[in-house]
Amino acid sequence: MNDLDELYQNVILDHNRSPRNRGVIEHASCKQEGYNPLCGDKLTLYVEIVDDRVVGIKFDGEGCAISTASASMLTEAIKGKSVGAARALIEQFHGAVMGTEDAQPLGKLKVLTGVRAFPMRVKCATLAWHCAGAALRGKNETVTTE
């Protein structure tokens, strides 16, 4: 196992065991549901926006270790960012996971690009990110990875 594989596994396990920002925001500006029928991941993302800034973000639901870890890391990554910066990060993340963009600028998020080696898991890693993108665009329909 190389160092990146080991780091990937350690980060996924840590965020799965102790997810950051798990819970509900009662008076969220946006609430977005998502579903990955391939793996059975179900997620609800709550986003609180004040003055065009993501001041709060939490997620709830059930999913595999990759889905949970990715949602946890997403909430840490976009909390405090402007809506525009959060959208840009979401696009950059999607590109990096799909292999069309450089993962280096993603910092610790780049460990999630390890799912490229397991194509069936890409949808697990991107579910929360699809939800966040839809929430920030004002969509109000369940996001699915299909």
N, C-alpha and C positions, 0 to 999 in steps of 0.2 A: 504494500500500500504506500503511495507517495504522500508527501506532506499535505498537498491540497485535498486529497481524499480524506485524510485523517481530520483535517480542520473542518471539512464539510460535515463529516459525521459528528464531530464534537459540537459544532454550532447547532446543527439540527437537533441533536439530543438535548442540549441545554435549553433551547427555546421551546421544545416540546414538553419537557419536564416542568419548566417554569416560564410559561408564556407571559410576556410583558403586555400590559394594557388589555388584559382579558376582562370583559364585563360589558356593561350597558351604560350608555349615556342617555338618561331619561329625556332630556330636552335637546336632542341632537338636531343639528341643522339638516343633516342628511342621514338616512338609514337605507342601507343597500343589502339585499339578500343575494346570496350566490349558492350555486349547486354544481358539483362535479359528479355527474352520474357514473362516470367510469370508476371512480374510487368510493363514491358515497359521501364525499365531503360536503357539509352544509355549513354555511357561514352567514352571519349577519354582521355588517360593519356599520358602526356609528361614528359620524364625523360632526364635530362642532366647529363652525367657522365664524370667526369674528373679524370684521374689518379685512376681509380677503385673506385671512391667515387661518391655518388649521391649528386651533388651540387645544383641541381634544380629539382623540381617536381611540376607539376600543372595538374589540371584536368578540363575538360569542358564537358558539356552535360546536360542531363535532367534526373531526377530520383526522386524517392520518398524520403521522409525525411531520412529514414535509409540509403539508397544508397548514398545520398549526404553527410550525416554526416560521414559515414564510409570512403568515399573518402577523405574528409577533414582531418580526423584523420590519415589516412594512410600517406598523404603527410607530415604532421607534424612529424610522427613517423620515417620515413625513410630518410628524408632530412638530409644530413650530414654523413650518415652511409656509410661504405664500401659496395660494391655490395654483398659481402659474408654475412655481418651482416644483410643487408636488406633482402636477401633471407631467412636467418634463422628466422628473425622476421615474415616474411610472412608465413612460414611453421608453426611456433609456433601459430600464430593467427588462421590459419585454424584449427589446432588441438584443440585449445581452444574453438572455435565456434562450432565445431562438438562434443565437449565433450570428446575428447580422450587425451587432454593434460591439464595441470594445467594452469589456467588463471592468477594466482597471479603474475608471472613475467612480465605480459603485462602492469602493471601499469594502467594508466587511460583507456587504450584500452580494459581492461577487462569488461567495462560496455557494450561493444558491444556483449559480449557473452550472454547477456539477450535475444537475438533473438532465442536462443535454445528453449525458451518457445513458440515460434511462428514459427514452421518449415517452413512455407511458406515464411518467411522473411529472412531466412538464406542466400538465394541467393542474396537478396538485400544488405545484409551486406558484402558479400564476393566478389561481382563483381569487385570493384576497386582492391582488393587484388589479384584476379586472373589476372587482367590486369597487375599489377605491376610484378607479378611473370613471366608472359609471356614476358614482356618487358625486364626484366633483364636476361632472357634466350635467348634473341635475336629472339623471335618469331615475325612473321610479318603477322599474320592472326587474324581476329576478334575473340575475346574470347566470348564464350557464356556460360551461366550458365546451359544450357540444356545438 
